Amino acid sequence: MEVYIASMYFTLATITTVGFGDITGFTAPERILCIILMIIGVFSFSFSISSLSSMLSSIDSRNANLNEKLSTLNKIKKDYRIGFEFYRRLKMALKYDY
């Protein structure tokens, strides 16, 4: 059992790129604790990266939506020849809503 725990520790240390540093587990309970901590670290890092990616994606889609609305407003301005002040206020309202 000791050999399996050591091999699992070595495999996880290699896969998670934690490295083998100066402080390592020598007994089976220490290695099991290290394995658990490495797995928790991988899940935490994965969750953080996915949350950041989701936030950036949301910001990007909102920005694209604003640009589409501003483009439509520009077309309306040209088609209906609305005044500059009214156009400016509509544009400010769209940006404020964003």
C-alpha positions as CSV (number, residue, x, y, z in Angstrom):
1,M,0.0,0.0,0.0
2,E,2.9,2.3,0.8
3,V,4.2,2.0,-2.8
4,Y,0.8,2.8,-4.3
5,I,0.5,5.9,-2.1
6,A,4.0,7.0,-3.1
7,S,3.3,6.5,-6.8
8,M,0.0,8.4,-6.6
9,Y,1.8,11.2,-4.8
10,F,4.5,11.3,-7.5
11,T,2.0,11.2,-10.3
12,L,-0.2,14.0,-8.8
13,A,2.9,16.1,-8.1
14,T,4.0,15.7,-11.7
15,I,0.5,16.3,-13.2
16,T,-0.3,19.3,-11.1
17,T,3.1,20.8,-11.7
18,V,3.5,21.4,-8.0
19,G,7.0,20.1,-8.2
20,F,9.0,18.1,-5.8
21,G,10.6,21.0,-3.7
22,D,12.4,20.7,-0.5
23,I,9.4,19.9,1.7
24,T,7.8,16.6,0.8
25,G,5.8,14.0,2.5
26,F,7.8,11.0,3.7
27,T,5.2,8.9,5.5
28,A,1.9,7.5,4.0
29,P,-0.3,10.0,6.0
30,E,1.8,12.9,4.9
31,R,1.6,11.9,1.3
32,I,-2.2,11.3,1.5
33,L,-2.5,14.8,2.9
34,C,-0.4,16.2,0.1
35,I,-2.5,14.4,-2.5
36,I,-5.7,15.8,-1.0
37,L,-4.2,19.3,-0.9
38,M,-3.0,19.1,-4.5
39,I,-6.5,17.9,-5.7
40,I,-8.1,20.8,-3.8
41,G,-5.6,23.2,-5.3
42,V,-6.4,22.0,-8.8
43,F,-10.1,22.3,-8.3
44,S,-9.7,25.8,-6.8
45,F,-7.5,27.0,-9.6
46,S,-9.9,25.5,-12.2
47,F,-12.9,27.2,-10.6
48,S,-11.1,30.6,-10.4
49,I,-10.1,30.4,-14.1
50,S,-13.6,29.4,-15.2
51,S,-15.2,32.2,-13.2
52,L,-12.8,34.8,-14.7
53,S,-13.4,33.5,-18.2
54,S,-17.2,33.6,-17.6
55,M,-17.0,37.2,-16.4
56,L,-14.9,38.3,-19.3
57,S,-17.3,36.6,-21.7
58,S,-20.2,38.4,-20.1
59,I,-18.5,41.7,-20.4
60,D,-17.7,41.1,-24.1
61,S,-21.3,40.1,-25.0
62,R,-22.6,43.2,-23.2
63,N,-20.1,45.4,-25.1
64,A,-21.2,43.8,-28.4
65,N,-24.9,44.4,-27.5
66,L,-24.1,48.1,-26.8
67,N,-22.2,48.5,-30.1
68,E,-25.2,47.0,-31.9
69,K,-27.6,49.4,-30.3
70,L,-25.3,52.4,-31.0
71,S,-25.1,51.3,-34.7
72,T,-28.9,51.1,-34.9
73,L,-29.1,54.5,-33.3
74,N,-26.7,55.9,-36.0
75,K,-28.8,54.4,-38.7
76,I,-32.0,56.0,-37.2
77,K,-30.2,59.3,-37.0
78,K,-29.3,59.2,-40.7
79,D,-32.7,57.9,-41.9
80,Y,-34.9,60.2,-39.9
81,R,-32.5,63.1,-39.6
82,I,-32.9,63.7,-35.9
83,G,-31.2,66.6,-34.3
84,F,-27.8,66.4,-32.7
85,E,-28.9,67.2,-29.2
86,F,-31.7,64.5,-29.3
87,Y,-29.2,62.0,-30.8
88,R,-26.6,62.9,-28.1
89,R,-29.2,62.3,-25.3
90,L,-30.3,59.0,-26.7
91,K,-26.7,57.9,-27.0
92,M,-26.0,58.9,-23.4
93,A,-29.1,57.0,-22.3
94,L,-27.9,53.9,-24.0
95,K,-24.5,54.2,-22.5
96,Y,-26.0,54.8,-19.1
97,D,-28.2,51.7,-19.4
98,Y,-25.1,49.7,-20.4
